[in-house]
Amino acid sequence: MGLIDTITETLQASSSSTNRGDERGESKGAYWCHDCEERRLDLDVEGDEPPACPACGEAMTFERSPGSTGCAC
């Protein structure tokens, strides 16, 4: 049964999970500056207002991932 246990463990480890181990909670998306290709995870932003891009200073756009992976990339 060692081989079957190994295969089972491998498949469980490679399955997609929305829990990425972030102690801050689950991300809902990320803020993007498409001109500068800058990205900030929503968990890294304080408040309800979109953050300014650190490169150009323009307001960043919030985007959600259409998938169920919990990642906005």
PQR file with spaces between the fields and no chain letter, atoms N, CA, C, O and H, PARSE charges and radii, in Angstrom:
ATOM       1  N    MET     1       0.795   -1.186    0.000 -0.4000 1.5000
ATOM       2  CA   MET     1       0.000    0.000    0.000 -0.0000 2.0000
ATOM       3  C    MET     1       0.849    1.266    0.000  0.5500 1.7000
ATOM       4  O    MET     1       0.283    2.355   -0.096 -0.5500 1.4000
ATOM       5  N    GLY     2       2.139    1.186    0.100 -0.4000 1.5000
ATOM       6  CA   GLY     2       3.003    2.355    0.129 -0.0000 2.0000
ATOM       7  C    GLY     2       2.896    3.176   -1.142  0.5500 1.7000
ATOM       8  O    GLY     2       2.884    4.405   -1.085 -0.5500 1.4000
ATOM       9  H    GLY     2       2.598    0.301    0.178  0.4000 1.0000
ATOM      10  N    LEU     3       2.817    2.513   -2.289 -0.4000 1.5000
ATOM      11  CA   LEU     3       2.727    3.221   -3.560 -0.0000 2.0000
ATOM      12  C    LEU     3       1.406    3.990   -3.670  0.5500 1.7000
ATOM      13  O    LEU     3       1.391    5.139   -4.111 -0.5500 1.4000
ATOM      14  H    LEU     3       2.826    1.514   -2.336  0.4000 1.0000
ATOM      15  N    ILE     4       0.323    3.372   -3.278 -0.4000 1.5000
ATOM      16  CA   ILE     4      -0.984    4.037   -3.344 -0.0000 2.0000
ATOM      17  C    ILE     4      -1.025    5.222   -2.386  0.5500 1.7000
ATOM      18  O    ILE     4      -1.562    6.274   -2.736 -0.5500 1.4000
ATOM      19  H    ILE     4       0.334    2.438   -2.920  0.4000 1.0000
ATOM      20  N    ASP     5      -0.470    5.074   -1.191 -0.4000 1.5000
ATOM      21  CA   ASP     5      -0.428    6.193   -0.250 -0.0000 2.0000
ATOM      22  C    ASP     5       0.389    7.348   -0.805  0.5500 1.7000
ATOM      23  O    ASP     5       0.009    8.509   -0.655 -0.5500 1.4000
ATOM      24  H    ASP     5      -0.034    4.220   -0.907  0.4000 1.0000
ATOM      25  N    THR     6       1.508    7.038   -1.446 -0.4000 1.5000
ATOM      26  CA   THR     6       2.353    8.072   -2.036 -0.0000 2.0000
ATOM      27  C    THR     6       1.621    8.806   -3.147  0.5500 1.7000
ATOM      28  O    THR     6       1.681   10.034   -3.220 -0.5500 1.4000
ATOM      29  H    THR     6       1.817    6.095   -1.568  0.4000 1.0000
ATOM      30  N    ILE     7       0.937    8.079   -4.004 -0.4000 1.5000
ATOM      31  CA   ILE     7       0.180    8.698   -5.101 -0.0000 2.0000
ATOM      32  C    ILE     7      -0.939    9.575   -4.544  0.5500 1.7000
ATOM      33  O    ILE     7      -1.148   10.692   -5.018 -0.5500 1.4000
ATOM      34  H    ILE     7       0.888    7.082   -3.944  0.4000 1.0000
ATOM      35  N    THR     8      -1.657    9.073   -3.543 -0.4000 1.5000
ATOM      36  CA   THR     8      -2.743    9.838   -2.933 -0.0000 2.0000
ATOM      37  C    THR     8      -2.224   11.136   -2.327  0.5500 1.7000
ATOM      38  O    THR     8      -2.825   12.191   -2.528 -0.5500 1.4000
ATOM      39  H    THR     8      -1.488    8.165   -3.158  0.4000 1.0000
ATOM      40  N    GLU     9      -1.122   11.076   -1.592 -0.4000 1.5000
ATOM      41  CA   GLU     9      -0.533   12.270   -0.989 -0.0000 2.0000
ATOM      42  C    GLU     9      -0.085   13.274   -2.052  0.5500 1.7000
ATOM      43  O    GLU     9      -0.264   14.481   -1.888 -0.5500 1.4000
ATOM      44  H    GLU     9      -0.634   10.219   -1.429  0.4000 1.0000
ATOM      45  N    THR    10       0.493   12.772   -3.133 -0.4000 1.5000
ATOM      46  CA   THR    10       0.949   13.640   -4.215 -0.0000 2.0000
ATOM      47  C    THR    10      -0.225   14.353   -4.866  0.5500 1.7000
ATOM      48  O    THR    10      -0.150   15.554   -5.124 -0.5500 1.4000
ATOM      49  H    THR    10       0.637   11.791   -3.267  0.4000 1.0000
ATOM      50  N    LEU    11      -1.306   13.633   -5.135 -0.4000 1.5000
ATOM      51  CA   LEU    11      -2.477   14.252   -5.757 -0.0000 2.0000
ATOM      52  C    LEU    11      -3.129   15.267   -4.835  0.5500 1.7000
ATOM      53  O    LEU    11      -3.589   16.307   -5.305 -0.5500 1.4000
ATOM      54  H    LEU    11      -1.366   12.657   -4.925  0.4000 1.0000
ATOM      55  N    GLN    12      -3.183   15.001   -3.547 -0.4000 1.5000
ATOM      56  CA   GLN    12      -3.755   15.956   -2.606 -0.0000 2.0000
ATOM      57  C    GLN    12      -2.900   17.216   -2.528  0.5500 1.7000
ATOM      58  O    GLN    12      -3.438   18.319   -2.430 -0.5500 1.4000
ATOM      59  H    GLN    12      -2.809   14.156   -3.164  0.4000 1.0000
ATOM      60  N    ALA    13      -1.591   17.070   -2.568 -0.4000 1.5000
ATOM      61  CA   ALA    13      -0.690   18.222   -2.484 -0.0000 2.0000
ATOM      62  C    ALA    13      -0.768   19.088   -3.727  0.5500 1.7000
ATOM      63  O    ALA    13      -0.527   20.293   -3.645 -0.5500 1.4000
ATOM      64  H    ALA    13      -1.155   16.174   -2.647  0.4000 1.0000
ATOM      65  N    SER    14      -1.100   18.509   -4.884 -0.4000 1.5000
ATOM      66  CA   SER    14      -1.123   19.279   -6.126 -0.0000 2.0000
ATOM      67  C    SER    14      -2.502   19.822   -6.460  0.5500 1.7000
ATOM      68  O    SER    14      -2.653   20.523   -7.460 -0.5500 1.4000
ATOM      69  H    SER    14      -1.296   17.530   -4.951  0.4000 1.0000
ATOM      70  N    SER    15      -3.507   19.521   -5.657 -0.4000 1.5000
ATOM      71  CA   SER    15      -4.843   20.034   -5.946 -0.0000 2.0000
ATOM      72  C    SER    15      -4.894   21.533   -5.688  0.5500 1.7000
ATOM      73  O    SER    15      -4.185   22.046   -4.822 -0.5500 1.4000
ATOM      74  H    SER    15      -3.384   18.951   -4.844  0.4000 1.0000
ATOM      75  N    SER    16      -5.739   22.232   -6.446 -0.4000 1.5000
ATOM      76  CA   SER    16      -5.847   23.670   -6.232 -0.0000 2.0000
ATOM      77  C    SER    16      -6.656   23.922   -4.972  0.5500 1.7000
ATOM      78  O    SER    16      -7.635   23.233   -4.686 -0.5500 1.4000
ATOM      79  H    SER    16      -6.315   21.815   -7.148  0.4000 1.0000
ATOM      80  N    SER    17      -6.232   24.901   -4.250 -0.4000 1.5000
ATOM      81  CA   SER    17      -6.865   25.240   -2.991 -0.0000 2.0000
ATOM      82  C    SER    17      -6.965   26.751   -2.881  0.5500 1.7000
ATOM      83  O    SER    17      -6.046   27.466   -3.281 -0.5500 1.4000
ATOM      84  H    SER    17      -5.437   25.461   -4.483  0.4000 1.0000
ATOM      85  N    THR    18      -8.082   27.245   -2.335 -0.4000 1.5000
ATOM      86  CA   THR    18      -8.208   28.682   -2.132 -0.0000 2.0000
ATOM      87  C    THR    18      -7.459   29.125   -0.891  0.5500 1.7000
ATOM      88  O    THR    18      -7.251   30.323   -0.703 -0.5500 1.4000
ATOM      89  H    THR    18      -8.828   26.664   -2.010  0.4000 1.0000
ATOM      90  N    ASN    19      -7.053   28.210   -0.051 -0.4000 1.5000
ATOM      91  CA   ASN    19      -6.307   28.555    1.157 -0.0000 2.0000
ATOM      92  C    ASN    19      -4.825   28.551    0.831  0.5500 1.7000
ATOM      93  O    ASN    19      -4.222   27.488    0.690 -0.5500 1.4000
ATOM      94  H    ASN    19      -7.222   27.236   -0.204  0.4000 1.0000
ATOM      95  N    ARG    20      -4.248   29.703    0.712 -0.4000 1.5000
ATOM      96  CA   ARG    20      -2.833   29.816    0.378 -0.0000 2.0000
ATOM      97  C    ARG    20      -1.971   30.015    1.615  0.5500 1.7000
ATOM      98  O    ARG    20      -0.788   30.333    1.501 -0.5500 1.4000
ATOM      99  H    ARG    20      -4.738   30.567    0.826  0.4000 1.0000
ATOM     100  N    GLY    21      -2.563   29.829    2.816 -0.4000 1.5000
ATOM     101  CA   GLY    21      -1.790   29.930    4.032 -0.0000 2.0000
ATOM     102  C    GLY    21      -1.531   31.351    4.491  0.5500 1.7000
ATOM     103  O    GLY    21      -0.644   31.581    5.312 -0.5500 1.4000
ATOM     104  H    GLY    21      -3.524   29.571    2.909  0.4000 1.0000
ATOM     105  N    ASP    22      -2.288   32.309    3.978 -0.4000 1.5000
ATOM     106  CA   ASP    22      -2.092   33.700    4.366 -0.0000 2.0000
ATOM     107  C    ASP    22      -2.883   33.964    5.636  0.5500 1.7000
ATOM     108  O    ASP    22      -4.108   33.845    5.640 -0.5500 1.4000
ATOM     109  H    ASP    22      -3.009   32.122    3.310  0.4000 1.0000
ATOM     110  N    GLU    23      -2.199   34.317    6.707 -0.4000 1.5000
ATOM     111  CA   GLU    23      -2.852   34.532    7.993 -0.0000 2.0000
ATOM     112  C    GLU    23      -3.728   35.778    8.015  0.5500 1.7000
ATOM     113  O    GLU    23      -4.493   35.963    8.962 -0.5500 1.4000
ATOM     114  H    GLU    23      -1.203   34.413    6.704  0.4000 1.0000
ATOM     115  N    ARG    24      -3.641   36.636    7.009 -0.4000 1.5000
ATOM     116  CA   ARG    24      -4.450   37.853    6.958 -0.0000 2.0000
ATOM     117  C    ARG    24      -5.860   37.590    6.466  0.5500 1.7000
ATOM     118  O    ARG    24      -6.723   38.458    6.596 -0.5500 1.4000
ATOM     119  H    ARG    24      -3.019   36.486    6.240  0.4000 1.0000
ATOM     120  N    GLY    25      -6.116   36.439    5.915 -0.4000 1.5000
ATOM     121  CA   GLY    25      -7.450   36.124    5.397 -0.0000 2.0000
ATOM     122  C    GLY    25      -7.376   35.788    3.926  0.5500 1.7000
ATOM     123  O    GLY    25      -6.294   35.642    3.359 -0.5500 1.4000
ATOM     124  H    GLY    25      -5.415   35.733    5.809  0.4000 1.0000
ATOM     125  N    GLU    26      -8.535   35.668    3.318 -0.4000 1.5000
ATOM     126  CA   GLU    26      -8.613   35.303    1.909 -0.0000 2.0000
ATOM     127  C    GLU    26      -8.695   36.543    1.032  0.5500 1.7000
ATOM     128  O    GLU    26      -9.483   37.451    1.298 -0.5500 1.4000
ATOM     129  H    GLU    26      -9.415   35.787    3.779  0.4000 1.0000
ATOM     130  N    SER    27      -7.895   36.576    0.007 -0.4000 1.5000
ATOM     131  CA   SER    27      -7.866   37.699   -0.918 -0.0000 2.0000
ATOM     132  C    SER    27      -9.109   37.681   -1.799  0.5500 1.7000
ATOM     133  O    SER    27      -9.592   36.619   -2.193 -0.5500 1.4000
ATOM     134  H    SER    27      -7.255   35.838   -0.210  0.4000 1.0000
ATOM     135  N    LYS    28      -9.614   38.863   -2.097 -0.4000 1.5000
ATOM     136  CA   LYS    28     -10.749   39.010   -3.010 -0.0000 2.0000
ATOM     137  C    LYS    28     -10.296   39.449   -4.396  0.5500 1.7000
ATOM     138  O    LYS    28     -11.083   39.426   -5.342 -0.5500 1.4000
ATOM     139  H    LYS    28      -9.222   39.725   -1.777  0.4000 1.0000
ATOM     140  N    GLY    29      -9.034   39.849   -4.524 -0.4000 1.5000
ATOM     141  CA   GLY    29      -8.516   40.311   -5.803 -0.0000 2.0000
ATOM     142  C    GLY    29      -7.250   41.123   -5.601  0.5500 1.7000
ATOM     143  O    GLY    29      -6.594   41.026   -4.564 -0.5500 1.4000
ATOM     144  H    GLY    29      -8.394   39.868   -3.756  0.4000 1.0000
ATOM     145  N    ALA    30      -6.915   41.924   -6.598 -0.4000 1.5000
ATOM     146  CA   ALA    30      -5.702   42.734   -6.520 -0.0000 2.0000
ATOM     147  C    ALA    30      -5.918   44.058   -7.251  0.5500 1.7000
ATOM     148  O    ALA    30      -6.766   44.166   -8.137 -0.5500 1.4000
ATOM     149  H    ALA    30      -7.448   42.004   -7.440  0.4000 1.0000
ATOM     150  N    TYR    31      -5.149   45.040   -6.867 -0.4000 1.5000
ATOM     151  CA   TYR    31      -5.141   46.341   -7.534 -0.0000 2.0000
ATOM     152  C    TYR    31      -4.020   46.339   -8.566  0.5500 1.7000
ATOM     153  O    TYR    31      -2.914   45.873   -8.290 -0.5500 1.4000
ATOM     154  H    TYR    31      -4.460   44.953   -6.147  0.4000 1.0000
ATOM     155  N    TRP    32      -4.311   46.860   -9.754 -0.4000 1.5000
ATOM     156  CA   TRP    32      -3.357   46.863  -10.860 -0.0000 2.0000
ATOM     157  C    TRP    32      -3.174   48.253  -11.434  0.5500 1.7000
ATOM     158  O    TRP    32      -4.115   49.044  -11.493 -0.5500 1.4000
ATOM     159  H    TRP    32      -5.209   47.238   -9.978  0.4000 1.0000
ATOM     160  N    CYS    33      -1.961   48.540  -11.854 -0.4000 1.5000
ATOM     161  CA   CYS    33      -1.691   49.684  -12.718 -0.0000 2.0000
ATOM     162  C    CYS    33      -1.213   49.060  -14.030  0.5500 1.7000
ATOM     163  O    CYS    33      -0.087   48.571  -14.125 -0.5500 1.4000
ATOM     164  H    CYS    33      -1.196   47.897  -11.806  0.4000 1.0000
ATOM     165  N    HIS    34      -2.070   49.084  -15.020 -0.4000 1.5000
ATOM     166  CA   HIS    34      -1.751   48.413  -16.287 -0.0000 2.0000
ATOM     167  C    HIS    34      -0.651   49.129  -17.059  0.5500 1.7000
ATOM     168  O    HIS    34       0.088   48.497  -17.813 -0.5500 1.4000
ATOM     169  H    HIS    34      -2.984   49.482  -14.944  0.4000 1.0000
ATOM     170  N    ASP    35      -0.536   50.442  -16.878 -0.4000 1.5000
ATOM     171  CA   ASP    35       0.522   51.179  -17.571 -0.0000 2.0000
ATOM     172  C    ASP    35       1.908   50.778  -17.052  0.5500 1.7000
ATOM     173  O    ASP    35       2.851   50.620  -17.828 -0.5500 1.4000
ATOM     174  H    ASP    35      -1.137   50.956  -16.266  0.4000 1.0000
ATOM     175  N    CYS    36       2.014   50.617  -15.741 -0.4000 1.5000
ATOM     176  CA   CYS    36       3.320   50.321  -15.116 -0.0000 2.0000
ATOM     177  C    CYS    36       3.509   48.842  -14.798  0.5500 1.7000
ATOM     178  O    CYS    36       4.593   48.420  -14.396 -0.5500 1.4000
ATOM     179  H    CYS    36       1.248   50.746  -15.111  0.4000 1.0000
ATOM     180  N    GLU    37       2.432   48.045  -14.983 -0.4000 1.5000
ATOM     181  CA   GLU    37       2.449   46.623  -14.661 -0.0000 2.0000
ATOM     182  C    GLU    37       2.751   46.376  -13.183  0.5500 1.7000
ATOM     183  O    GLU    37       3.432   45.416  -12.824 -0.5500 1.4000
ATOM     184  H    GLU    37       1.551   48.388  -15.310  0.4000 1.0000
ATOM     185  N    GLU    38       2.221   47.274  -12.326 -0.4000 1.5000
ATOM     186  CA   GLU    38       2.361   47.125  -10.877 -0.0000 2.0000
ATOM     187  C    GLU    38       1.126   46.404  -10.348  0.5500 1.7000
ATOM     188  O    GLU    38       0.020   46.597  -10.853 -0.5500 1.4000
ATOM     189  H    GLU    38       1.667   48.053  -12.617  0.4000 1.0000
ATOM     190  N    ARG    39       1.324   45.570   -9.322 -0.4000 1.5000
ATOM     191  CA   ARG    39       0.222   44.828   -8.710 -0.0000 2.0000
ATOM     192  C    ARG    39       0.346   44.906   -7.203  0.5500 1.7000
ATOM     193  O    ARG    39       1.439   44.776   -6.651 -0.5500 1.4000
ATOM     194  H    ARG    39       2.222   45.414   -8.911  0.4000 1.0000
ATOM     195  N    ARG    40      -0.799   45.123   -6.528 -0.4000 1.5000
ATOM     196  CA   ARG    40      -0.851   45.101   -5.062 -0.0000 2.0000
ATOM     197  C    ARG    40      -2.039   44.259   -4.647  0.5500 1.7000
ATOM     198  O    ARG    40      -3.168   44.529   -5.054 -0.5500 1.4000
ATOM     199  H    ARG    40      -1.687   45.229   -6.976  0.4000 1.0000
ATOM     200  N    LEU    41      -1.795   43.248   -3.847 -0.4000 1.5000
ATOM     201  CA   LEU    41      -2.844   42.392   -3.333 -0.0000 2.0000
ATOM     202  C    LEU    41      -3.777   43.212   -2.448  0.5500 1.7000
ATOM     203  O    LEU    41      -3.317   44.082   -1.709 -0.5500 1.4000
ATOM     204  H    LEU    41      -0.878   43.028   -3.516  0.4000 1.0000
ATOM     205  N    ASP    42      -5.076   42.948   -2.512 -0.4000 1.5000
ATOM     206  CA   ASP    42      -6.037   43.724   -1.726 -0.0000 2.0000
ATOM     207  C    ASP    42      -5.753   43.658   -0.228  0.5500 1.7000
ATOM     208  O    ASP    42      -6.076   44.599    0.497 -0.5500 1.4000
ATOM     209  H    ASP    42      -5.450   42.241   -3.112  0.4000 1.0000
ATOM     210  N    LEU    43      -5.165   42.585    0.242 -0.4000 1.5000
ATOM     211  CA   LEU    43      -4.848   42.453    1.663 -0.0000 2.0000
ATOM     212  C    LEU    43      -3.719   43.386    2.092  0.5500 1.7000
ATOM     213  O    LEU    43      -3.526   43.620    3.285 -0.5500 1.4000
ATOM     214  H    LEU    43      -4.902   41.821   -0.347  0.4000 1.0000
ATOM     215  N    ASP    44      -2.973   43.918    1.127 -0.4000 1.5000
ATOM     216  CA   ASP    44      -1.870   44.834    1.421 -0.0000 2.0000
ATOM     217  C    ASP    44      -2.299   46.300    1.383  0.5500 1.7000
ATOM     218  O    ASP    44      -1.479   47.193    1.597 -0.5500 1.4000
ATOM     219  H    ASP    44      -3.129   43.728    0.158  0.4000 1.0000
ATOM     220  N    VAL    45      -3.589   46.552    1.109 -0.4000 1.5000
ATOM     221  CA   VAL    45      -4.100   47.919    0.971 -0.0000 2.0000
ATOM     222  C    VAL    45      -5.017   48.228    2.147  0.5500 1.7000
ATOM     223  O    VAL    45      -5.907   47.443    2.474 -0.5500 1.4000
ATOM     224  H    VAL    45      -4.256   45.827    0.935  0.4000 1.0000
ATOM     225  N    GLU    46      -4.794   49.374    2.778 -0.4000 1.5000
ATOM     226  CA   GLU    46      -5.655   49.807    3.881 -0.0000 2.0000
ATOM     227  C    GLU    46      -6.726   50.750    3.358  0.5500 1.7000
ATOM     228  O    GLU    46      -6.464   51.566    2.475 -0.5500 1.4000
ATOM     229  H    GLU    46      -4.071   50.012    2.512  0.4000 1.0000
ATOM     230  N    GLY    47      -7.928   50.639    3.901 -0.4000 1.5000
ATOM     231  CA   GLY    47      -9.021   51.517    3.508 -0.0000 2.0000
ATOM     232  C    GLY    47      -9.779   50.993    2.304  0.5500 1.7000
ATOM     233  O    GLY    47      -9.473   49.933    1.757 -0.5500 1.4000
ATOM     234  H    GLY    47      -8.141   49.977    4.619  0.4000 1.0000
ATOM     235  N    ASP    48     -10.786   51.777    1.908 -0.4000 1.5000
ATOM     236  CA   ASP    48     -11.663   51.386    0.798 -0.0000 2.0000
ATOM     237  C    ASP    48     -11.297   52.033   -0.525  0.5500 1.7000
ATOM     238  O    ASP    48     -11.785   51.613   -1.574 -0.5500 1.4000
ATOM     239  H    ASP    48     -11.035   52.637    2.353  0.4000 1.0000
ATOM     240  N    GLU    49     -10.453   53.040   -0.494 -0.4000 1.5000
ATOM     241  CA   GLU    49     -10.070   53.752   -1.715 -0.0000 2.0000
ATOM     242  C    GLU    49      -8.960   53.001   -2.453  0.5500 1.7000
ATOM     243  O    GLU    49      -8.080   52.416   -1.821 -0.5500 1.4000
ATOM     244  H    GLU    49     -10.056   53.382    0.358  0.4000 1.0000
ATOM     245  N    PRO    50      -8.999   53.017   -3.793 -0.5600 1.5000
ATOM     246  CA   PRO    50      -7.910   52.389   -4.550  0.2800 2.0000
ATOM     247  C    PRO    50      -6.583   53.083   -4.235  0.5500 1.7000
ATOM     248  O    PRO    50      -6.536   54.308   -4.123 -0.5500 1.4000
ATOM     249  N    PRO    51      -5.524   52.318   -4.095 -0.5600 1.5000
ATOM     250  CA   PRO    51      -4.224   52.926   -3.803  0.2800 2.0000
ATOM     251  C    PRO    51      -3.646   53.601   -5.041  0.5500 1.7000
ATOM     252  O    PRO    51      -4.059   53.328   -6.168 -0.5500 1.4000
ATOM     253  N    ALA    52      -2.692   54.478   -4.807 -0.4000 1.5000
ATOM     254  CA   ALA    52      -1.963   55.107   -5.911 -0.0000 2.0000
ATOM     255  C    ALA    52      -0.834   54.168   -6.328  0.5500 1.7000
ATOM     256  O    ALA    52      -0.217   53.510   -5.491 -0.5500 1.4000
ATOM     257  H    ALA    52      -2.357   54.700   -3.892  0.4000 1.0000
ATOM     258  N    CYS    53      -0.578   54.117   -7.608 -0.4000 1.5000
ATOM     259  CA   CYS    53       0.526   53.307   -8.133 -0.0000 2.0000
ATOM     260  C    CYS    53       1.845   53.858   -7.578  0.5500 1.7000
ATOM     261  O    CYS    53       2.082   55.064   -7.648 -0.5500 1.4000
ATOM     262  H    CYS    53      -1.079   54.651   -8.289  0.4000 1.0000
ATOM     263  N    PRO    54       2.700   52.998   -7.034 -0.5600 1.5000
ATOM     264  CA   PRO    54       3.963   53.490   -6.497  0.2800 2.0000
ATOM     265  C    PRO    54       4.909   54.034   -7.578  0.5500 1.7000
ATOM     266  O    PRO    54       5.820   54.804   -7.272 -0.5500 1.4000
ATOM     267  N    ALA    55       4.697   53.637   -8.835 -0.4000 1.5000
ATOM     268  CA   ALA    55       5.587   54.082   -9.911 -0.0000 2.0000
ATOM     269  C    ALA    55       5.137   55.402  -10.538  0.5500 1.7000
ATOM     270  O    ALA    55       5.955   56.292  -10.771 -0.5500 1.4000
ATOM     271  H    ALA    55       3.957   53.012   -9.084  0.4000 1.0000
ATOM     272  N    CYS    56       3.810   55.531  -10.815 -0.4000 1.5000
ATOM     273  CA   CYS    56       3.347   56.719  -11.538 -0.0000 2.0000
ATOM     274  C    CYS    56       2.408   57.606  -10.727  0.5500 1.7000
ATOM     275  O    CYS    56       2.183   58.756  -11.103 -0.5500 1.4000
ATOM     276  H    CYS    56       3.145   54.809  -10.625  0.4000 1.0000
ATOM     277  N    GLY    57       1.857   57.106   -9.631 -0.4000 1.5000
ATOM     278  CA   GLY    57       0.975   57.899   -8.792 -0.0000 2.0000
ATOM     279  C    GLY    57      -0.492   57.876   -9.178  0.5500 1.7000
ATOM     280  O    GLY    57      -1.317   58.435   -8.455 -0.5500 1.4000
ATOM     281  H    GLY    57       2.039   56.171   -9.326  0.4000 1.0000
ATOM     282  N    GLU    58      -0.846   57.249  -10.293 -0.4000 1.5000
ATOM     283  CA   GLU    58      -2.246   57.164  -10.718 -0.0000 2.0000
ATOM     284  C    GLU    58      -2.997   56.132   -9.859  0.5500 1.7000
ATOM     285  O    GLU    58      -2.386   55.221   -9.300 -0.5500 1.4000
ATOM     286  H    GLU    58      -0.176   56.795  -10.880  0.4000 1.0000
ATOM     287  N    ALA    59      -4.316   56.283   -9.761 -0.4000 1.5000
ATOM     288  CA   ALA    59      -5.135   55.331   -9.016 -0.0000 2.0000
ATOM     289  C    ALA    59      -5.089   53.962   -9.696  0.5500 1.7000
ATOM     290  O    ALA    59      -5.171   53.858  -10.920 -0.5500 1.4000
ATOM     291  H    ALA    59      -4.812   57.022  -10.215  0.4000 1.0000
ATOM     292  N    MET    60      -4.958   52.932   -8.894 -0.4000 1.5000
ATOM     293  CA   MET    60      -4.910   51.573   -9.413 -0.0000 2.0000
ATOM     294  C    MET    60      -6.326   51.029   -9.563  0.5500 1.7000
ATOM     295  O    MET    60      -7.247   51.520   -8.910 -0.5500 1.4000
ATOM     296  H    MET    60      -4.891   53.016   -7.899  0.4000 1.0000
ATOM     297  N    THR    61      -6.513   50.026  -10.411 -0.4000 1.5000
ATOM     298  CA   THR    61      -7.803   49.425  -10.692 -0.0000 2.0000
ATOM     299  C    THR    61      -7.926   48.092   -9.966  0.5500 1.7000
ATOM     300  O    THR    61      -7.010   47.271  -10.002 -0.5500 1.4000
ATOM     301  H    THR    61      -5.765   49.627  -10.942  0.4000 1.0000
ATOM     302  N    PHE    62      -9.076   47.876   -9.297 -0.4000 1.5000
ATOM     303  CA   PHE    62      -9.309   46.609   -8.606 -0.0000 2.0000
ATOM     304  C    PHE    62      -9.844   45.585   -9.585  0.5500 1.7000
ATOM     305  O    PHE    62     -10.743   45.879  -10.373 -0.5500 1.4000
ATOM     306  H    PHE    62      -9.821   48.543   -9.267  0.4000 1.0000
ATOM     307  N    GLU    63      -9.293   44.387   -9.538 -0.4000 1.5000
ATOM     308  CA   GLU    63      -9.747   43.316  -10.411 -0.0000 2.0000
ATOM     309  C    GLU    63      -9.815   42.023   -9.627  0.5500 1.7000
ATOM     310  O    GLU    63      -8.969   41.743   -8.778 -0.5500 1.4000
ATOM     311  H    GLU    63      -8.563   44.149   -8.898  0.4000 1.0000
ATOM     312  N    ARG    64     -10.828   41.250   -9.923 -0.4000 1.5000
ATOM     313  CA   ARG    64     -11.005   39.931   -9.322 -0.0000 2.0000
ATOM     314  C    ARG    64     -10.654   38.866  -10.346  0.5500 1.7000
ATOM     315  O    ARG    64     -10.788   39.068  -11.553 -0.5500 1.4000
ATOM     316  H    ARG    64     -11.515   41.477  -10.613  0.4000 1.0000
ATOM     317  N    SER    65     -10.211   37.746   -9.846 -0.4000 1.5000
ATOM     318  CA   SER    65      -9.982   36.601  -10.710 -0.0000 2.0000
ATOM     319  C    SER    65     -11.325   35.945  -11.016  0.5500 1.7000
ATOM     320  O    SER    65     -12.127   35.738  -10.105 -0.5500 1.4000
ATOM     321  H    SER    65     -10.103   37.582   -8.865  0.4000 1.0000
ATOM     322  N    PRO    66     -11.586   35.614  -12.281 -0.5600 1.5000
ATOM     323  CA   PRO    66     -12.847   34.954  -12.588  0.2800 2.0000
ATOM     324  C    PRO    66     -12.883   33.508  -12.099  0.5500 1.7000
ATOM     325  O    PRO    66     -13.957   32.915  -11.999 -0.5500 1.4000
ATOM     326  N    GLY    67     -11.726   32.939  -11.797 -0.4000 1.5000
ATOM     327  CA   GLY    67     -11.665   31.562  -11.333 -0.0000 2.0000
ATOM     328  C    GLY    67     -11.933   31.446   -9.855  0.5500 1.7000
ATOM     329  O    GLY    67     -12.179   32.443   -9.177 -0.5500 1.4000
ATOM     330  H    GLY    67     -10.853   33.420  -11.878  0.4000 1.0000
ATOM     331  N    SER    68     -11.887   30.247   -9.365 -0.4000 1.5000
ATOM     332  CA   SER    68     -12.167   30.015   -7.948 -0.0000 2.0000
ATOM     333  C    SER    68     -10.900   29.722   -7.164  0.5500 1.7000
ATOM     334  O    SER    68     -10.962   29.106   -6.099 -0.5500 1.4000
ATOM     335  H    SER    68     -11.688   29.437   -9.916  0.4000 1.0000
ATOM     336  N    THR    69      -9.757   30.151   -7.671 -0.4000 1.5000
ATOM     337  CA   THR    69      -8.505   29.826   -7.002 -0.0000 2.0000
ATOM     338  C    THR    69      -8.169   30.792   -5.878  0.5500 1.7000
ATOM     339  O    THR    69      -7.256   30.520   -5.098 -0.5500 1.4000
ATOM     340  H    THR    69      -9.707   30.651   -8.536  0.4000 1.0000
ATOM     341  N    GLY    70      -8.876   31.913   -5.769 -0.4000 1.5000
ATOM     342  CA   GLY    70      -8.589   32.891   -4.741 -0.0000 2.0000
ATOM     343  C    GLY    70      -7.428   33.800   -5.086  0.5500 1.7000
ATOM     344  O    GLY    70      -6.978   34.589   -4.256 -0.5500 1.4000
ATOM     345  H    GLY    70      -9.617   32.135   -6.403  0.4000 1.0000
ATOM     346  N    CYS    71      -6.951   33.690   -6.298 -0.4000 1.5000
ATOM     347  CA   CYS    71      -5.810   34.493   -6.740 -0.0000 2.0000
ATOM     348  C    CYS    71      -6.267   35.418   -7.854  0.5500 1.7000
ATOM     349  O    CYS    71      -7.044   35.016   -8.720 -0.5500 1.4000
ATOM     350  H    CYS    71      -7.316   33.048   -6.973  0.4000 1.0000
ATOM     351  N    ALA    72      -5.803   36.617   -7.837 -0.4000 1.5000
ATOM     352  CA   ALA    72      -6.190   37.580   -8.858 -0.0000 2.0000
ATOM     353  C    ALA    72      -5.200   37.665   -9.997  0.5500 1.7000
ATOM     354  O    ALA    72      -5.234   38.616  -10.778 -0.5500 1.4000
ATOM     355  H    ALA    72      -5.172   36.944   -7.134  0.4000 1.0000
ATOM     356  N    CYS    73      -4.336   36.705  -10.102 -0.4000 1.5000
ATOM     357  CA   CYS    73      -3.321   36.765  -11.154 -0.0000 2.0000
ATOM     358  C    CYS    73      -3.785   36.112  -12.431  0.5500 1.7000
ATOM     359  O    CYS    73      -3.043   36.080  -13.413 -0.5500 1.4000
ATOM     360  H    CYS    73      -4.308   35.932   -9.468  0.4000 1.0000
